[in-house]
């Protein structure tokens, strides 16, 4: 099971807090059982909201393109980029060899 994202945690927590507060104020319950039922309902609603927030994944454009091609969308294979030729060139002379030169 993937870990919840920060967005899911924020939405779920805000839903628990706000829905529980709203239900407590609207019901005006004063019994312990009533408060417990409302708290459990708020937790359930927060869990439902947190699980329905979309997970990060492919963008809609990529999904649409994959659906048109009728092939499963897979990430492109990683390939090594060729190194520039300058990394393989002979080393430059050190600063000690250039001590007698003037700077301009």
N, C-alpha and C positions, 0 to 999 in steps of 0.2 A: 504494500500500500504506500503510495507516495506521501511525502510529508506535506502538510498544508502550507500554502504560501502566506505571506504577510497580509495580502489582500483578504484571503479567506478568514484569517484570524481576526482582522479588524471588523469585517462585515458580521461575522458570527458573534463576536463580543458585543458589538453595538446593538445587534438584534436582541440578544439576551437581555441586555440592560434596558433598552427602550421598551421592548414588548412586556417585560415583567413589570416595569414601572407603570406602563399604561393599563395593564390588566389589574394591577393592585388599586390604582386610583379609580378606575371605572367600576370595579366590583365592590369596593368599600368593605372588603371582608376583614374580619377581626379575629377569626379563629385560626389556630395553628395549622389545622388540616387544609383550610382554604388557601392560606399563604403557601403551604407546601405544594399543593396542586398547581397553583399559578407559577411557582418557581420551576417546577418540573416542565410545565408547558412552555415556559420561556426558554429553558435549556433545549428542549426538543426543537422549538422553532429556530433557535440560533444554530443548532447543528444542521438543520435542514438548509438554512440559508448558506452556511459555510460550505456545505458539500455541493451546492448547486452553482456556486461562483465558478466560472470557467477556469480550468487549469491552463497555465501557459503552454503553448504548443505551436502548431503550425498556424500561420496567418490565414485569413479567409482567401486571400489571393492564391496562396500555394495550394490550399485545399481545392479551390475551384479549378486551378490548372491541372491538378492531379485527377480530378473527376473527369475533366474533358479528355485527358489522355487515357483514361481507364486503366491506369496502372497505379499500384500503391506508391504513395509518396515516400521516398526514402532519401535521407540526406546524401549529398554528393560525397563520394569517397575522398578521403584526404590524400592529397598528393604533395610531395615535397617540392617546394619552389626552387628553381635553379639558383645557385649562388652566383653573385656577380663575379666577373673575372678579376676585379681588383683585389679580391680577398686572396687570390692565389698568385698574385704578382710578387716579384722579389721585394724584400723589405726595403724601406727607404733609409737613407743614411741618417745616423743619429745626430743629435744636436752638437755633440762634442766635435764632430768632423767639420762643423760649420762655424766654429768659434771665431775665426778670422774674418768672416764676411760682415759687411756693413748692412744694417737694416735701413730701409728707406721709408 
